[in-house]
């Protein structure tokens, strides 16, 4: 488990740093605001995930947690795909 958490942590930290650099490069004059909004969105996502997961846990839907997580991930990927410009 420790190895998995370590690898996950490396991946998250790397992705977050690259995203912040890209935001700063996209709009240097508003880099501080863009990075702050990005960080806020990450925290909101973590809070929402914790709330959904804890609600499922409290009500005993332990087996459903993976399916709900997969559904949220698919919804996020759909939003990402939709937000990209058509080429």
C-alpha positions as CSV (number, residue, x, y, z in Angstrom):
1,X,0.0,0.0,0.0
2,X,2.8,2.4,0.8
3,X,4.4,1.8,-2.6
4,X,1.0,2.5,-4.3
5,X,0.5,5.7,-2.3
6,X,4.1,6.8,-3.2
7,X,3.6,6.2,-6.9
8,X,0.2,7.9,-6.8
9,X,1.7,10.9,-5.1
10,X,4.4,11.2,-7.6
11,X,1.9,11.2,-10.5
12,X,-0.4,13.7,-8.9
13,X,2.4,16.1,-8.0
14,X,3.8,16.0,-11.5
15,X,0.5,16.5,-13.2
16,X,-0.4,19.4,-10.9
17,X,2.9,21.2,-11.5
18,X,2.6,20.8,-15.2
19,X,-0.9,22.1,-15.2
20,X,0.1,25.1,-13.2
21,X,3.0,25.9,-15.6
22,X,0.6,25.6,-18.6
23,X,-1.9,28.0,-16.9
24,X,0.8,30.5,-16.2
25,X,2.2,30.3,-19.7
26,X,-1.3,30.7,-21.2
27,X,-1.9,34.0,-19.5
28,X,1.1,35.4,-17.8
29,X,-0.7,38.6,-16.7
30,X,-3.3,36.6,-14.8
31,X,-1.1,33.7,-13.8
32,X,-1.8,34.2,-10.0
33,X,-5.5,34.2,-10.5
34,X,-5.5,31.2,-12.8
35,X,-3.4,29.1,-10.5
36,X,-5.5,30.1,-7.5
37,X,-8.7,29.1,-9.3
38,X,-7.1,25.9,-10.4
39,X,-6.1,25.1,-6.8
40,X,-9.6,25.9,-5.6
41,X,-11.2,23.6,-8.2
42,X,-8.9,20.8,-7.0
43,X,-9.9,21.3,-3.4
44,X,-13.6,21.4,-4.4
45,X,-13.2,18.1,-6.3
46,X,-11.4,16.5,-3.3
47,X,-14.2,17.7,-1.0
48,X,-16.9,16.5,-3.3
49,X,-15.3,13.1,-3.7
50,X,-14.9,12.8,0.0
51,X,-18.5,13.7,0.6
52,X,-19.8,11.2,-2.0
53,X,-17.5,8.5,-0.7
54,X,-18.4,9.0,2.9
55,X,-22.1,9.0,2.1
56,X,-21.7,5.7,0.3
57,X,-19.6,4.3,3.2
58,X,-22.1,5.4,5.9
59,X,-25.0,3.8,4.1
60,X,-23.1,0.6,3.5
61,X,-22.7,0.8,-0.3
62,X,-19.1,-0.3,-0.2
63,X,-19.3,-2.3,-3.4
64,X,-20.8,0.6,-5.2
65,X,-17.9,3.0,-4.5
66,X,-15.9,1.7,-7.4
67,X,-18.8,2.1,-9.8
68,X,-19.6,5.6,-8.6
69,X,-15.9,6.5,-9.0
70,X,-15.8,5.1,-12.5
71,X,-18.9,7.1,-13.4
72,X,-17.4,10.3,-12.1
73,X,-14.2,9.6,-14.0
74,X,-16.2,9.0,-17.2
75,X,-18.1,12.2,-16.7
76,X,-14.9,14.2,-16.2
77,X,-13.3,12.7,-19.3
78,X,-16.5,13.6,-21.3
79,X,-16.2,17.2,-20.0
80,X,-12.6,17.3,-21.0
81,X,-13.3,16.0,-24.5
82,X,-16.1,18.4,-24.9
83,X,-14.0,21.4,-23.8
84,X,-11.3,20.8,-26.4
85,X,-11.6,22.7,-29.7
86,X,-12.4,20.6,-32.8
87,X,-9.5,20.2,-35.1
